[in-house]
Amino acid sequence: MGANVDPSTTLDRRGGEEGLPGVDKKIQERLGRQLKALYDDVVKQPIPDRLLSLIAQLEKQKNGPEEE
């Protein structure tokens, strides 16, 4: 099943270095704006209480039990 892939038809993850075709700069910018708009709402959401509780438990384990 090992199909031969022509490297000139694949996208270069580094944005077109070494002569391989990459994603056009304008397309990269548009994708970046769309992704930022999508994730801005996620970043602004509060952290769920359950996650905060789990983080506190992990920090307590990492620092050892506190003396009361």
N, C-alpha and C positions, 0 to 999 in steps of 0.2 A: 504494500500500500504506500510505500515511500515515494510520493510524487516529487518530481524535481521542481523546485521553485526558482524562477528567474529573479535574482536579487534586484534587477532594475524595475520590477513591478511591485516591490514591497515598500511599505512606508518606513522611513528611518525615524526611529524614536527620538533622535537628537535634532529633529527639525531640518533635515536636509544636508547634514554634514557629509563629507566624503563623496559628494557627487550623487548620492541617492536622492530620489524625489522625496520631499517631505510635505507636510501640510502647509498650504499657503498662509502667509503671515496674516492676511485679513480674516481668513477662516479661523486661525488660532485666536485672534482677538475677539471675534464674535463668539466663539465657543467659551472663551474665558469670561466674557460679560454675562452670557447666559448661565454658566455654572455659578458665578458669583451671585447673581440674582436668585438662583434656586436655593443656594446654601445660606444666604444671608438670613433668611427666615429661620432656618434650623439653628443657626448660631445664636439668634436672639431669644430662643425658647429657654425657659428655666430648666435647670437640671432636675430630673425627677427625684422625689424624696428617697425612693428605694435605692437609687444609684448613690446619692449622698451618704446614705446609711452604710452601703457596702464600702465606699471609699473610707469612711471613718473607721470601720472595722479593720480594713487593711492597714491603715496608718497606725492603729492601736497595736496590731500584731507586729508591725515593723519596729515600732518604738518600744515594745515590751509593755507589760501591764503597769499601769500607773498606781502608785501607792496612795491609798486613801486614808 
